[in-house]
Amino acid sequence: MKYRKKPVVIEATQWCKMGDHPAVGQNGATKGIIQTLEGPMTVTPGDWIITGVKGEHYPCKPDIFAMTYEVAE
């Protein structure tokens, strides 16, 4: 069987530097770290920080974000 992901509106912020998103902590000069449900993940400039349906946060690379999401009116 094939399945399609249900359309869900999410909130996302593009991360460029420390201070752009409150969920991102310091992890070096140009990298950040974010706690996800799967454990800590590295965030690099240009990544998107997505807030999931349960309020969780996780990073998404810009190319994947562009292929997966579009602006909701």
Secondary structure, DSSP 8 states (H G I E B T S, - for coil): ----------EEEE--STTS-TTEEE-SSS-EEEEETTEEEEE-TT-EEEE-TTS-EEEE-HHHHHHH-----
